[in-house]
Amino acid sequence: MSGDYCTDEGARRIKAKIEEYWRDRGYDVDVNLVGASFVAAMRSARTDVRSDMVNGLPRFRKAA
């Protein structure tokens, strides 16, 4: 499924999209992928996408 961002590959795709979006606007954003173990409610393992942003916005502008 192309829109499934809970898989490992999906998490890598969304990580790349976030980094590219903010890089194009002159910001450095640190995005990390954190593998989580099996989740019974989801009936699968998942990969979390975490960043250094605050309230969805970058903290630092890229050095000129």
One Martini backbone bead per residue (centre of mass of N, CA, C, O) as a GRO file, in nm:
protein
   64
    1MET     BB    1   0.094   0.037   0.026
    2SER     BB    2   0.156   0.376  -0.040
    3GLY     BB    3   0.011   0.511   0.242
    4ASP     BB    4   0.199   0.341   0.437
    5TYR     BB    5   0.369   0.480   0.732
    6CYS     BB    6   0.420   0.220   0.938
    7THR     BB    7   0.634   0.124   0.784
    8ASP     BB    8   0.958   0.124   0.712
    9GLU     BB    9   0.934   0.249   0.429
   10GLY     BB   10   0.727   0.469   0.496
   11ALA     BB   11   0.906   0.614   0.702
   12ARG     BB   12   1.128   0.689   0.499
   13ARG     BB   13   0.948   0.860   0.313
   14ILE     BB   14   0.855   1.073   0.526
   15LYS     BB   15   1.134   1.165   0.607
   16ALA     BB   16   1.217   1.274   0.327
   17LYS     BB   17   0.984   1.478   0.298
   18ILE     BB   18   1.045   1.652   0.543
   19GLU     BB   19   1.338   1.729   0.475
   20GLU     BB   20   1.280   1.853   0.196
   21TYR     BB   21   1.079   2.069   0.272
   22TRP     BB   22   1.274   2.228   0.470
   23ARG     BB   23   1.520   2.260   0.284
   24ASP     BB   24   1.366   2.437   0.065
   25ARG     BB   25   1.327   2.662   0.321
   26GLY     BB   26   1.610   2.673   0.501
   27TYR     BB   27   1.611   2.404   0.683
   28ASP     BB   28   1.713   2.211   0.964
   29VAL     BB   29   1.610   1.869   1.003
   30ASP     BB   30   1.580   1.619   1.252
   31VAL     BB   31   1.523   1.282   1.148
   32ASN     BB   32   1.394   0.987   1.307
   33LEU     BB   33   1.407   0.632   1.338
   34VAL     BB   34   1.191   0.414   1.541
   35GLY     BB   35   1.184   0.105   1.649
   36ALA     BB   36   0.915  -0.103   1.723
   37SER     BB   37   0.747  -0.326   1.857
   38PHE     BB   38   0.503  -0.518   1.902
   39VAL     BB   39   0.151  -0.441   1.839
   40ALA     BB   40  -0.148  -0.559   1.921
   41ALA     BB   41  -0.348  -0.349   1.795
   42MET     BB   42  -0.192  -0.370   1.504
   43ARG     BB   43  -0.050  -0.652   1.448
   44SER     BB   44   0.243  -0.505   1.462
   45ALA     BB   45   0.499  -0.341   1.372
   46ARG     BB   46   0.683  -0.029   1.410
   47THR     BB   47   0.763   0.310   1.290
   48ASP     BB   48   0.899   0.592   1.416
   49VAL     BB   49   0.868   0.950   1.377
   50ARG     BB   50   1.130   1.178   1.463
   51SER     BB   51   1.195   1.515   1.588
   52ASP     BB   52   1.328   1.859   1.650
   53MET     BB   53   1.064   1.978   1.653
   54VAL     BB   54   0.830   2.250   1.736
   55ASN     BB   55   0.513   2.238   1.671
   56GLY     BB   56   0.608   2.166   1.357
   57LEU     BB   57   0.876   2.341   1.385
   58PRO     BB   58   1.164   2.464   1.334
   59ARG     BB   59   1.447   2.572   1.520
   60PHE     BB   60   1.656   2.603   1.268
   61ARG     BB   61   1.843   2.779   1.054
   62LYS     BB   62   2.030   2.766   0.799
   63ALA     BB   63   2.334   2.823   0.724
   64ALA     BB   64   2.474   3.063   0.494
   0.00000   0.00000   0.00000
